[in-house]
Amino acid sequence: MSTGAWIALAAVAVAVGLGLWRQVSDGRFRGTRAVRRLGTSADPADTPAPAPPPGAELVTAVGAALGERATLVQFSSAFCAPCRATRRVLGEVTGLVEGVVHVEVDAEQHLDATRAFGILRTPTTLVLDASGAEVARATGAPSRDQVLATLARA
């Protein structure tokens, strides 16, 4: 086989591997990550004493209120096709589960929050508990069953 054929074969193998990895990981809820306060420096020594969780700050900054049980925060953008599917799924879940609120945040309009929460792609869904602390997050479009299972664990 020629060198070009080996390179093409390796490129196809890498593309298939990345596609399979993305298919398995897309929309899955994972643990949380450290989030810096909105409008503060990244240095932990500079953070003030007790304050509401960053999720609560974000929800109030958008002009919404936290849910009694949980809040589903969706970071989306204008031209994101999976964002529309995620909006529909999260809307269904809020209709099914009492005390759960869905808040959609435009990632382009709220760049500080997008950076503070480490949002790298849309849609990203955060699950916040009743106090506004992040419990789980999913990148990509989650299924209704995945959202319900995550809410049951929270």
N, C-alpha and C positions, 0 to 999 in steps of 0.2 A: 504494500500500500504506500502511496506517496505521502509526503509530509502534509500537504494540503488536506488530504482525506482524514488524516489523524486529527488535525486541528478542527475540522468540521465535526467530526465524531465527538471530540471532547467538548466543543461548544454546545452541541445538542444534549449531551449528558448533563452538563452543568445547568442548562436551561430547564430540563425536565426535573432535575433535583430541586432547583429553586421553586419551580411551579408546584411541585408536590408539597414542599415545606410551607409555602404560602397558603395552599389549600387547607392544610391541616391546622395551621395557626391562625388563620383569618377569622375574626369574630369570636375567638375564645377569650373568656375572662381570665385575667391573671391577677396577681397580687398588686399591691400599690408601689409607689416610688416616692422618694422624698420630694416634697413640694415646698418651694420657698414662698414666702408671703408676697402678695401682690404689692408692688411699689417699694420693695425693700431690696437690700443688697443680698448677694448669695452667701455672704459670710455668716455662719451660724452664731458667732459671738455678737453680732450686731442686732440680732432679733430681740424684740422686747419680751417681757414676761408674758403671762397668760393672755391669749387672744383667741378669738373664734378660729376654728379650723379653716384652712384656705378654701375649702369647698364652700363653706358658708359665706365667706367673703365674695367668692365668685358669683354665687347665686344671687346675693343681694345687689352686687354690682350690675348684673344683667337686668335687675328690676323684678325678680321673681321671689318666691318664698320657698323655704325647704318643706318637703313633705313630712307628714307625721311619722311615717315609717321609714321611707327612703326617698332619695331623689336621683333620677337618672339624668345625667348631664351629657348631652351630645354635642361634641365639637364638629361642625360641618362647614362646608364652603358652598359657594353659589353653583358651581358647575360639577358637583360631585354626585354621580348617579347612585352609588350605594348609600349616600346620605338620605335620599328620598325613601329607600327601602327601610333603612334604620329608623327614620322618623315614623313610618307606618307601624313597624314592629313595636317600638317603644310606646306609641299611642295605644296600641292594643293592650299592652301589658298594664298601662296605667288605668285602663278601663276595667281590667280583670282584678287587679290587686288594690285593695282599699289602702289609702294613706300613702300612695306612691305618686310622685309628681315627675313629669318630664319637662326638662328645660333645655332648649336648644340654644347653643352659643355659636355665633358666626366667628370662625377662627380669624378671618381677615379683619373684622371690626374690633376684636379683643386680642390684639397681639401680645400684650403683657401677660394676660392669663394663659394664652397659648404657650408662651415661652416658660412661664412659671410652672405649668403642669407638665411640661416636656412633651407636648403634642407634636408628633412628627408627621402624621398623616390623618386625613379625614376619611370616613367618620371614625372618631374615637369616642367611646361611651364610658363615662365614669359612674360608678355606683357609690353614692354618698349615704351614710347612715343618717339618723334623725338629727344628729348634732352637726352634720356637714363634713364629717371626716370621710376620706376616701376609703372604701372597702375593697373595691375591685375595679379593673378597667379592661376594656376590649378594644382592639384596633381592628377595623373592618366592620362588616355588617354582621351582627350577631343574630342568631335565630331566636324566636320567641321562647323556645324551650330553654335555651342557654340563659336568657335573661331571667326567666322564672326560677330556674335552679339557683342562680346567683342570689336572687332576692330571698329565696328560702334559706340559704346559708347565712345571709346577712341578718 
